[in-house]
């Protein structure tokens, strides 16, 4: 659909520039089609639903395994319970229906317990954001308004009350790769970053240098994690920093994209800083997940890694294959 902008003959240089700007904006606002848009098709092809997990090849796994020297395993996830911070109206409940739930059965008098878990399972606790989680509402070339997600998939293609028909988390491949921890709280010599602190690329480079990691060594498919100290308040509300969250902003997001990471993560609930432009909502999520298929792992636990000064490790994560889910509960591991 073409958009005509009728303008009077400009009388000044300013009005001419304004006219050109309006024409460009009008053109760009409706340029995208299902086949081609500002962030699609993906580098992995128009039908791709796996995003940056495609970086995890057999060669990448073999290289990451060589990082293991002691075999020590570090838990990078939080336990799931009713006391964990939830946010955004999400819920989590686990109950044992009866004790015992079954039995006694047979001559051996077998008894058993089952659990019933309800809530926003893929989006609470230590959780992995899948490719169908974040999108953007756009005006298309045919004049329609569409909600568009990773690789140009539209909500109309995806939506179903029983799970997404496209971009479900089951499409994400297991992530077994080199993990890198960027200890920003340690760099700043604080337990927890202050509210609304935006981590800069300069911070990231200074932290890597402090940790003895050469920035040039970061390779496609590496997983990059950021320690803000936020997890200290996971179970102790007195250690939580009030106010908008700290985290990475668009500057570091673009740096992550340049490094071609498979995923990012942090010990915070969103990984990204509350933007200074309050008209924006989760722009880093859009930039990483929606535009580049770089996934996000939230509410991680880094205290043990930091205590042992472990900043580079074999990282293992296999999101649950929940057909049609937007995300997955996770038990990420670092192996030294």
Phi, psi and omega in degrees: 000129178267148179241120179268132176244113182270124183230143173289159178300120184295142181260348182223165177297325180298314183293328175296315179296321178296320179298317179296318180298317180297321178295317179297316180297318180296322180291312184293329186296338185230020186283335190279144173239175178297330183279330185209131180209190186294339177228012178222155003287158181294159175298341180261012175108157186295335182264004186292138175232007185258346177058215187288355172293347174296340177293341187276089178263172176301321179295322179294319179296314181298322178294321181291322180299329180293349177286341184285123181241326185246339183082004180288136180255133176247127174283123179254006180247160177266150173291151180267126175202170185291344183272352184290148176300138183245293177078160175055030178074011181282161184220161176206127178218134173235127177229153173257109184283091181087150178221105001284157176290322179229153172092182005288142180240146172071173180292341178272001175055047179293135172235155184211154173247140167238160174241155173239117181250129176230155178132192183273069195300323182278357186228024175228158179068207173287106190222152186253124177277119180273179186291339180267011186279318190238134177218192181211141177274125186228154170271127183263169184297332180274006178092351180282160173253127183231146169269119189243141185238196181309138175062021175084002178296135182261160179300326180297324177287332191263324197290140175195136183296346182249027177121149182296135178281340175226153175066022171296156185295343179295345179280346181282129181282154175306139183252105178234106193203181173284126175257141178232125176260126175257105186273086182288320178299319178296320177302317182276355179058045177228151176297318183218139177296147178293163180303141173060024176281126178266119176291130182257167174297324176299320176298314182299315181293322179294320179295316179299317179297316179299327183270356179078025179253125178283121180304324182294344181280347180294126188240158177308133179095349175297152175256130186242124185240150185236125177262116178256351186083006184294328185292348175300334179263013183300312180247357181237098184299335182292343180262003179279139179273118180290154178106178181300149186290151169271168178157190179281154176243197185294330180298311180289327177302317179292326176295318177299317179298317178300324180281351178059049179291153174279330181195164171235170176191168180200174176269016179251168183283348181225346184072327183258154178288150170295119187296145178294331173277100187288357174280348182267149177232114177048055181294330179293321175303314180297315183296316185277303187285306187291314186274330188233359179064024177269113191277164188233131177244121189249161175060049179273176184229117185241002187304320182290320176299314182296318180300324181265003181055044177260113185242353180221133190195166168285126181249134183230126176209129175233096178305142178300142181274068178274102184306120175084004182279154178277341181199188184212139166297152190217148171234077183288147182231142168247134180237124187268000000 
